[in-house]
Amino acid sequence: MSEMNSRRLMLTPLRIVPVSRMDEVLARALTRKPEPIEWDETTTTAAAVPEEAPVEEEASTLTAH
């Protein structure tokens, strides 16, 4: 870390807490425990994806990737 950044860091009201696992991050970051979502794949529908317009090979200057 550069000296300038370390000075700025000392001026911010942040508390840096080392953690080793993501659950520790979530426990400190979330204000309440998330509620699980009931998921039923038989009743959900996929979002409609619009079809792409055909591209003329010779006239196009774009390259499809």
C-alpha positions in Angstrom: 0.0 0.0 0.0 1.3 3.4 -0.9 2.1 5.9 1.8 -0.6 8.3 0.5 -3.2 5.5 0.7 -2.2 4.5 4.2 -2.6 8.1 5.4 -6.1 8.2 3.8 -7.0 4.9 5.4 -6.0 6.2 8.8 -8.4 9.1 8.3 -11.4 7.0 7.4 -13.7 5.7 10.2 -13.4 2.1 9.0 -12.5 -0.8 11.2 -10.6 -3.6 9.4 -11.4 -7.0 10.8 -9.4 -10.0 9.4 -11.5 -13.0 8.6 -10.7 -16.5 7.2 -14.2 -17.6 6.0 -17.0 -16.0 4.1 -19.5 -16.8 6.8 -17.6 -14.5 9.1 -17.9 -11.7 6.6 -21.6 -12.2 6.3 -22.1 -12.4 10.1 -20.4 -9.0 10.4 -21.9 -7.4 7.3 -25.6 -8.3 7.5 -27.9 -6.6 9.9 -30.2 -9.7 10.1 -30.1 -13.3 9.0 -31.6 -13.7 5.5 -34.8 -15.7 5.2 -34.7 -18.7 2.8 -36.8 -18.4 -0.4 -39.2 -21.1 -1.2 -38.3 -22.2 -4.8 -40.5 -24.3 -6.9 -39.0 -24.8 -10.4 -42.3 -26.3 -11.8 -44.1 -23.0 -11.4 -41.4 -20.6 -12.4 -40.9 -19.5 -16.0 -37.8 -18.5 -17.8 -37.4 -14.9 -19.0 -38.1 -14.5 -22.7 -34.9 -14.0 -24.7 -35.4 -12.0 -27.9 -34.2 -13.7 -31.0 -31.3 -12.0 -32.8 -31.8 -10.5 -36.2 -29.9 -12.3 -39.0 -26.7 -10.7 -39.9 -25.6 -10.4 -43.5 -22.0 -11.8 -43.7 -20.6 -9.6 -46.5 -22.2 -6.2 -45.5 -21.4 -6.5 -41.8 -18.3 -4.9 -40.3 -18.9 -6.4 -36.9 -17.4 -9.7 -35.8 -19.5 -12.1 -33.8 -17.7 -13.8 -30.9 
